[in-house]
Amino acid sequence: MAMDKADVMEPHLPTLQQMQQWTDVIGRAQQLMLEQAAGATGRVLPFDPETVARIQTSFADEGLALWQRFLDSGGLLRDQPDPAPAESPAARKDRRFADPAWTQHPFYDLIRQSYLLTSDYMLRLADAVDGIDPKAKAKLRFATSGMLDALSPANFPLTNPTVVQKTIESGGENLVKGLKHMLADMEKGQLSHTDGTQFELGRNIAATPGKVIHETPLYQLIHYAPSTAQVLETPLIIFPPWINRFYILDLSPEKSFVKWAVDQGISVFLVSWKSADASMKDLVWDDYILKGQVDAIDTVRDLLKVKSVHTIGYCVAGTTLAATLALLAARGQADKVASATFFTAQVDFSQAGDLTLFIDDEQMKLVDQLSAGGFMDGRYMAVTFNLLRGRDLIWNYVVNNYLLGQDYPPFDLLYWNGDTTNLPARWHKDYLTRLYRDNLLVVPGAISVDGTPIDLKAIQTPAYVQAGREDHIAPLESVWKLTENLSGPVRFLLAGSGHIAGVINPPAAQKYQYWVADEAQPTLEDFLAVAKETKGSWWPDWRAWIAQGNSRMVPAKGARQPGKGRLKAIEDAPGRYVKGR
């Protein structure tokens, strides 16, 4: 049934008193942010008076111009807003304001432009703080940006035209359904991104056939069944990060890197880390190196009777793989690893991005408080990563799930993102302080493993280093530094997209692109200047690269079949550890 115009709930122009109240709220919020940053530095924040005056004058002039345009054109009495000054590309592409009502309805257009103007003012003012520690300044800007994202008019039911219209059309049922979603999330202590009932490990996710053939208190080793008659003689061991579940590399079959690698004729083994519990409270980084990566390397070498293995380390497991290679080099055992591939991994944390803002004395105290049982609940880590992209991973779902009451989409990547993993408390704190805060891994001899000082410069193993152009967890500039700390031949590849989609990009999807240089370059700037772009997935480039050292193929028989060699099958993949909570 068509609605009469009189049935539509029209917003009213704010009064002068209301506008003054909002101005006061924004001013007090700004003052709190500045006082917080001042407290972090222990002194008054220094501003350049001329810069601040210029910003304030610009804000006042643009604000008055906005109101003048609104009033001159008749305010809410007009049918369409007058053309506004040209907006920035970022403002035009802001998905929060995709509904045409944000620009076509005068009131919502005024709200939108006022919010964007105020946001620009507060960010420019945060940037105007000078003469303080760069990390304190970055923390101020991050906090300011996060606060502004939270205060977006799109996040509130009465100032979001999409929510207003949905409420009218459904008679408020969207808000009731959204409340159910919110209460369910509160009960489980985690924001939902997808419908978890649509996925089952081993059936439609993490479903590549294989067997668990080796198990320790720290990890299970999965051996995947070959799908080709011949396989590459040198096997591959994949080390996923233990801050997440391994199946980011084995999502639905059409997205699975594991399945693709198996179909490429590679003997694939993968480490499934155990989610931490109280029994793992004393684990340190040495354990993940020696009892994890080195143990897995030796296990596969012994099982298949091969001299060496190919390795992949993703994110934190890539950082650890670098330490493992340095340890093997120091002990004269470097030939155990034929090649090392690093997915979005860092070793020099001097430019590690916004994650470094969560590492200071106060945050370490919080880590201690949250890890009283000897391990940190993975939900806290999930919040941290979500905060890095709060607009997309928090507020977008607040609007869709809670305000609009939309059904959750069945999305395997989002299911994985919400499947959190617990972390050993002692290891987690050491990792944050020794690597992220103190940046000791790139200092020769500053870190020892099992009593052996390590030096990344001693690594001669051929390396393939992959970075994501839009990675917010392991920034491109930080990943590049890995190439500067390895002494062997390095192939650097820059993939389109970010920390996940930049890695999980199967060829059949025909998405994104990648850049490589014909010859190694001394700096990132030099690489970007000469790198050639290729459309689509970079996976085939990697497959060609690992075959350069030894392309010999062998029959996929005997120990090449899971459970048919010396190590018998313990259980079917994906195993118990990935299901532990």
C-alpha positions in Angstrom: 0.0 0.0 0.0 1.4 3.4 -1.0 2.1 5.8 1.8 0.8 9.3 1.8 3.3 12.1 2.3 1.7 13.0 5.5 2.5 9.5 6.9 6.2 10.1 6.5 7.9 11.3 9.7 9.6 14.6 8.7 12.5 15.8 10.9 12.4 19.4 12.1 15.1 22.1 12.0 17.1 22.2 15.2 16.6 25.2 17.3 19.5 27.7 18.1 19.6 26.3 21.6 19.9 22.8 20.3 22.7 23.8 18.0 24.5 25.6 20.8 24.2 22.4 22.9 25.8 20.2 20.2 28.5 22.8 19.8 29.2 22.6 23.5 29.2 18.8 23.5 31.7 18.7 20.6 33.9 21.3 22.3 33.9 19.4 25.6 34.7 16.1 23.8 37.6 17.8 22.0 38.9 19.2 25.3 38.8 15.7 26.9 40.7 14.3 24.0 43.4 17.0 24.2 43.6 16.6 28.0 44.1 12.9 27.6 46.9 13.4 25.2 48.4 16.0 27.5 48.3 13.6 30.4 50.1 11.0 28.3 52.9 13.4 27.6 52.9 14.9 31.1 52.7 18.5 29.9 50.5 21.0 28.2 50.0 20.2 24.5 51.9 22.7 22.3 50.0 24.3 19.4 51.2 26.7 16.8 48.8 29.7 17.5 48.8 30.7 13.9 47.9 27.2 12.7 45.1 26.8 15.2 43.8 30.2 14.4 43.8 29.4 10.7 41.9 26.1 11.4 39.4 27.7 13.6 38.7 30.6 11.2 38.3 28.1 8.3 35.9 26.0 10.4 33.8 29.1 11.4 33.7 30.4 7.8 32.7 27.1 6.4 30.2 26.5 9.1 28.5 29.9 8.6 28.5 29.3 4.8 26.8 26.0 5.3 24.1 27.5 7.4 23.7 30.5 5.1 23.2 28.2 2.1 20.6 26.3 4.1 18.7 29.3 5.2 18.9 31.3 2.0 17.4 28.3 0.1 14.4 28.0 2.4 15.7 25.3 4.7 13.2 22.4 5.1 10.7 24.2 2.9 12.7 23.4 -0.3 12.3 20.1 -2.1 16.0 19.6 -2.9 19.2 20.9 -1.4 21.1 23.5 -3.3 24.3 22.4 -4.9 27.0 22.4 -2.2 30.7 23.1 -2.8 32.7 20.3 -4.3 33.4 17.6 -1.7 36.5 15.5 -1.3 36.6 12.1 -3.0 36.6 10.5 0.4 33.4 12.3 1.3 31.7 11.3 -1.9 32.6 7.6 -1.4 31.7 7.5 2.3 29.5 4.4 2.4 27.8 5.6 5.6 26.0 8.2 3.6 25.1 6.1 0.5 21.4 6.5 0.9 20.3 9.2 -1.6 18.3 10.9 1.2 21.6 12.1 2.8 22.1 14.4 -0.2 18.5 14.8 -1.5 16.7 15.7 1.7 17.6 19.2 3.0 17.7 18.2 6.7 19.8 15.1 6.3 22.1 16.9 3.9 22.6 19.6 6.5 23.4 16.9 9.2 25.8 15.1 6.9 27.7 18.2 5.8 27.8 19.5 9.4 29.2 16.2 10.6 31.8 16.0 7.9 32.8 19.6 8.5 33.2 19.0 12.3 35.1 15.8 11.7 37.6 17.6 9.4 38.0 20.4 12.0 38.8 18.0 14.9 41.2 15.9 12.9 43.0 18.9 11.6 43.2 20.2 15.2 44.6 16.9 16.3 47.2 17.1 13.6 48.1 20.6 14.7 49.5 19.4 18.0 53.3 19.7 17.7 56.4 19.1 19.7 55.3 15.8 21.4 56.2 12.2 20.9 55.0 10.9 17.5 53.3 8.0 19.1 51.4 10.3 21.5 50.3 12.4 18.5 49.3 9.3 16.6 47.3 8.0 19.6 45.5 11.4 19.8 44.5 11.2 16.1 43.5 7.6 16.4 41.3 8.3 19.4 39.8 11.4 17.8 39.0 9.4 14.6 37.4 6.6 16.6 35.3 9.0 18.6 34.1 10.7 15.4 33.2 7.4 13.8 31.1 6.6 16.9 29.4 10.0 16.8 28.4 9.7 13.1 24.7 10.6 12.6 24.4 7.3 10.6 24.8 5.4 13.9 21.6 6.9 15.5 18.1 5.9 14.6 16.5 9.4 14.5 19.3 10.9 12.3 19.7 8.0 9.8 17.1 8.3 7.0 17.4 4.6 6.1 16.6 3.6 9.7 13.7 6.1 9.9 12.2 4.8 6.7 12.7 1.2 7.7 11.0 1.9 11.1 8.0 3.5 9.4 7.6 0.7 6.9 8.0 -2.2 9.4 6.1 -0.5 12.2 9.2 -0.7 14.4 9.8 -4.4 13.9 13.3 -3.7 12.7 14.2 -2.2 16.1 12.7 -5.2 18.0 14.7 -7.6 15.8 17.8 -5.5 16.2 17.4 -5.6 20.0 17.3 -9.4 19.8 20.6 -9.3 17.9 22.1 -7.0 20.4 21.1 -9.0 23.4 22.4 -12.2 21.8 25.7 -10.5 21.2 25.9 -9.2 24.7 25.3 -12.8 26.0 28.2 -14.2 24.0 30.3 -11.1 24.6 31.1 -10.5 20.9 29.7 -8.6 18.0 28.3 -10.9 15.3 29.2 -10.4 11.7 27.5 -13.4 10.1 25.2 -16.3 10.6 27.4 -18.9 12.2 24.8 -21.6 11.9 25.4 -21.8 8.1 29.0 -23.2 8.6 30.3 -26.5 9.8 34.0 -27.2 10.1 34.9 -30.2 7.9 31.7 -29.9 5.8 31.6 -26.6 4.0 34.6 -24.8 5.6 38.0 -26.3 6.4 36.9 -29.2 4.3 40.0 -30.1 2.3 40.5 -33.9 2.8 43.4 -34.9 5.1 44.4 -36.5 8.3 45.9 -35.3 11.6 49.2 -37.4 11.7 51.0 -35.8 14.6 49.9 -34.1 17.8 51.6 -32.3 20.7 50.2 -30.2 23.5 50.9 -27.2 21.3 49.7 -28.1 17.8 48.3 -30.8 15.5 49.9 -31.5 12.2 47.5 -32.0 9.3 48.7 -33.9 6.1 46.4 -33.2 3.2 45.5 -35.9 0.7 47.2 -35.4 -2.7 44.8 -34.9 -5.7 47.5 -35.5 -8.4 49.4 -38.6 -9.3 52.7 -36.8 -9.0 53.7 -34.3 -6.3 56.6 -31.9 -5.8 59.5 -33.8 -4.1 60.0 -31.0 -1.6 56.9 -30.7 0.6 55.3 -27.6 2.0 54.5 -26.8 5.7 52.1 -23.9 6.3 52.3 -22.1 9.7 49.2 -20.0 10.2 49.0 -17.4 13.0 47.9 -18.8 16.3 46.0 -15.6 17.1 43.4 -16.9 14.6 42.1 -20.3 13.4 44.1 -21.9 10.6 41.2 -22.2 8.2 41.6 -18.7 6.8 43.8 -20.7 4.4 41.1 -23.4 3.9 37.8 -21.5 3.6 35.1 -22.7 1.2 36.7 -24.9 -1.5 36.7 -22.2 -4.1 38.6 -19.9 -1.8 40.9 -22.4 -0.2 44.6 -21.8 -0.6 45.3 -25.3 0.8 43.1 -27.0 -1.8 44.6 -24.9 -4.6 48.1 -25.8 -3.5 47.2 -29.5 -3.3 45.7 -29.4 -6.8 49.0 -27.8 -8.0 50.8 -31.0 -7.1 52.3 -30.0 -3.8 52.5 -32.2 -0.7 50.8 -29.9 1.9 51.2 -30.1 5.6 49.6 -27.5 8.0 50.0 -26.7 11.6 46.7 -26.3 13.6 47.6 -24.5 16.9 45.8 -25.3 20.1 43.7 -22.4 21.5 45.4 -21.6 24.8 44.0 -22.6 28.2 45.4 -22.5 31.7 47.7 -25.4 31.0 49.6 -23.2 28.6 50.2 -20.2 30.9 54.0 -20.7 31.0 54.5 -20.9 27.2 56.9 -18.4 25.7 58.0 -17.6 22.2 60.8 -20.2 22.3 58.1 -22.9 22.6 56.4 -21.8 19.3 59.8 -21.8 17.6 61.2 -25.1 19.0 58.2 -27.2 20.0 56.2 -25.7 17.1 57.9 -24.8 13.9 61.2 -26.7 14.3 59.4 -29.8 15.5 57.0 -29.7 12.5 59.9 -29.3 10.1 61.8 -32.2 11.5 58.6 -34.3 11.7 57.8 -33.9 8.0 61.5 -34.3 6.9 61.7 -37.6 8.8 58.3 -38.8 7.6 59.0 -38.3 3.9 62.8 -38.8 4.1 63.6 -35.5 2.4 66.4 -33.1 3.1 64.4 -30.0 3.3 60.9 -28.5 3.2 59.2 -25.3 1.8 57.6 -23.2 4.5 55.0 -20.5 4.7 54.5 -18.2 7.7 51.4 -16.0 7.9 51.5 -12.8 10.0 52.8 -13.5 13.5 53.8 -17.0 12.3 55.8 -15.4 9.6 57.6 -13.3 12.2 58.3 -16.5 14.1 59.4 -18.3 11.0 62.1 -15.6 10.6 63.3 -16.3 14.1 63.2 -20.0 13.4 65.4 -19.6 10.2 67.8 -17.4 12.2 68.1 -20.1 14.9 68.7 -22.9 12.3 71.3 -20.7 10.6 73.0 -20.2 14.0 73.1 -23.9 14.6 74.3 -24.8 11.1 71.0 -26.4 10.1 69.7 -23.9 7.5 69.5 -26.6 4.8 66.4 -28.0 6.6 64.4 -25.3 4.9 64.5 -24.9 1.1 62.5 -21.7 0.9 60.5 -19.4 3.2 57.3 -17.6 2.1 56.1 -14.7 4.3 52.4 -13.6 4.1 52.1 -10.1 5.5 54.7 -10.6 8.1 56.8 -8.1 10.1 60.2 -8.3 11.8 61.0 -4.6 12.2 58.2 -3.0 14.1 59.3 0.6 13.8 56.5 1.3 11.3 54.0 -1.3 12.4 51.0 1.0 12.1 48.1 1.6 14.5 48.6 -1.6 16.5 51.5 0.0 18.2 49.1 2.5 19.8 47.8 -0.3 22.0 51.2 -1.0 23.5 52.1 1.2 26.5 52.4 0.7 30.3 48.6 1.2 30.7 47.8 -1.4 28.0 50.2 -3.9 29.5 48.5 -3.5 32.9 45.2 -4.2 31.1 46.7 -7.3 29.4 47.7 -8.6 32.9 44.2 -8.0 34.2 42.6 -9.8 31.3 44.9 -12.7 31.5 44.4 -13.7 35.2 43.8 -17.3 34.3 47.1 -17.6 32.4 45.6 -16.9 29.0 43.9 -14.1 27.2 40.4 -14.6 25.9 40.5 -14.2 22.1 37.4 -12.0 22.2 39.6 -9.2 23.6 42.0 -9.5 20.7 39.0 -9.5 18.3 37.9 -6.1 19.7 41.4 -4.7 19.2 41.5 -5.7 15.5 37.9 -4.5 15.0 38.9 -1.1 16.5 41.5 -0.7 13.8 38.7 -0.5 11.3 35.9 0.5 13.6 33.8 2.1 10.8 33.7 -1.1 8.8 33.9 -3.8 11.5 31.9 -2.2 14.3 29.6 0.7 13.4 28.6 -0.8 10.0 27.2 -3.8 11.8 25.6 -1.8 14.6 23.5 0.0 11.9 22.7 -3.1 9.9 22.2 -5.6 12.7 20.8 -3.5 15.6 19.1 -0.5 13.9 17.9 -2.0 10.6 17.4 -5.5 12.1 18.8 -7.1 9.0 19.5 -10.9 8.8 23.1 -11.9 9.1 24.7 -12.8 5.7 26.3 -16.3 5.4 29.9 -15.2 4.8 32.7 -17.7 5.5 35.4 -15.0 5.9 33.3 -13.2 8.5 32.6 -16.5 10.3 36.4 -17.1 10.5 36.9 -13.6 11.8 34.5 -14.2 14.7 36.0 -17.6 15.6 38.4 -16.3 18.2 41.4 -18.0 19.7 42.9 -17.7 23.2 46.5 -16.7 23.6 49.0 -17.7 26.3 49.4 -14.7 28.6 53.1 -14.8 29.1 53.9 -15.3 25.4 51.4 -12.5 24.4 52.9 -10.0 26.8 56.5 -10.8 25.8 55.6 -10.5 22.1 54.0 -7.1 22.6 56.9 -5.7 24.7 60.0 -7.3 23.1 58.9 -7.0 19.5 56.2 -4.3 19.0 57.4 -2.0 21.8 61.2 -2.6 22.0 61.8 -3.8 18.4 64.5 -6.3 19.5 64.2 -8.9 16.8 66.1 -6.7 14.3 68.9 -6.1 16.8 71.6 -8.8 16.3 71.9 -11.0 19.4 69.3 -9.1 21.4 67.0 -12.1 21.4 68.0 -15.7 22.2 66.1 -18.9 21.5 66.9 -21.8 23.8 70.1 -20.0 24.8 71.2 -19.3 21.2 71.5 -15.6 20.2 69.9 -15.0 16.8 70.6 -12.6 14.0 68.2 -12.2 11.0 71.1 -11.1 8.8 72.4 -14.7 9.0 69.4 -16.0 7.0 70.4 -17.1 3.5 67.3 -19.0 2.8 65.5 -17.9 -0.4 62.5 -15.9 0.6 59.2 -14.8 -1.0 57.8 -11.8 0.8 54.2 -10.8 0.1 52.6 -7.6 1.3 49.1 -6.1 1.0 48.7 -2.6 -0.5 45.9 -1.7 1.9 47.0 -3.7 4.9 46.0 -2.0 8.2 47.5 -4.7 10.4 50.9 -5.2 8.8 51.5 -2.0 6.7 53.3 -2.2 3.4 56.2 -0.1 4.7 56.7 -2.4 7.7 56.5 -5.6 5.7 59.1 -4.2 3.2 61.6 -4.0 6.1 61.7 -7.8 6.1 63.6 -7.7 2.8 66.2 -5.4 4.4 66.9 -8.0 7.2 67.4 -11.1 5.1 70.7 -11.9 3.3 69.5 -14.5 0.8 67.7 -13.9 -2.5 64.3 -12.3 -2.0 61.3 -11.9 -4.3 59.0 -9.1 -3.1 55.4 -9.0 -4.2 52.8 -6.4 -3.5 49.2 -7.7 -3.7 46.1 -5.6 -4.1 43.7 -5.3 -1.1 44.7 -5.9 2.6 45.7 -8.3 5.3 43.2 -11.0 4.4 41.8 -10.4 0.9 45.3 -9.6 -0.4 46.4 -13.2 0.6 43.2 -15.1 0.0 42.7 -14.3 -3.7 42.2 -17.5 -5.7 42.9 -17.3 -9.5 39.3 -18.3 -10.4 38.0 -15.2 -8.7 39.8 -12.9 -11.2 40.0 -10.2 -8.6 42.6 -7.5 -7.6 46.1 -7.5 -9.0 49.7 -7.7 -7.9 53.0 -5.9 -8.6 56.5 -7.4 -8.9 59.9 -6.0 -10.1 62.1 -7.9 -12.5 65.1 -7.2 -10.3 65.5 -6.7 -6.6 65.3 -3.0 -5.5 67.1 -1.3 -2.7 64.1 0.7 -1.3 60.4 0.5 -1.3 60.2 3.7 -3.3 62.4 2.2 -6.0 60.2 -0.9 -6.1 57.0 1.1 -6.5 58.6 3.1 -9.3 59.5 0.1 -11.5 57.1 -2.7 -10.4 54.8 -4.0 -13.1 51.1 -4.7 -12.5 49.5 -8.0 -13.3 45.7 -8.5 -13.0 44.3 -11.3 -10.9 45.8 -13.6 -8.3 49.5 -13.8 -7.4 49.2 -17.5 -6.4 50.5 -18.8 -9.8 53.5 -16.5 -9.5 54.3 -18.1 -6.1 53.9 -21.6 -7.5 56.4 -20.9 -10.2 58.8 -19.5 -7.7 59.0 -22.4 -5.3 59.6 -24.8 -8.2 62.8 -22.9 -9.2 65.0 -24.6 -6.6 63.8 -28.2 -7.2 61.0 -29.0 -9.7 61.4 -32.8 -9.4 58.1 -34.6 -9.0 57.6 -38.0 -7.3 54.7 -40.5 -7.1 52.0 -39.6 -4.6 52.3 -43.0 -2.9 53.3 -44.4 0.5 54.1 -41.8 3.0 52.8 -39.1 0.6 49.3 -40.4 1.4 48.1 -39.2 4.9 48.5 -42.0 7.5 50.2 -44.4 5.1 53.7 -43.8 6.3 55.4 -44.1 9.7 52.9 -41.6 11.2 49.4 -43.1 11.3 46.2 -41.1 11.1 45.0 -39.8 14.4 41.8 -38.3 13.1 40.3 -36.7 10.0 41.1 -33.1 9.2 40.5 -30.5 10.4 41.1 -32.1 13.8 40.0 -31.3 17.4 42.3 -28.4 18.1 40.6 -26.0 15.6 37.3 -26.8 17.3 38.5 -26.1 20.9 37.2 -23.0 22.6 
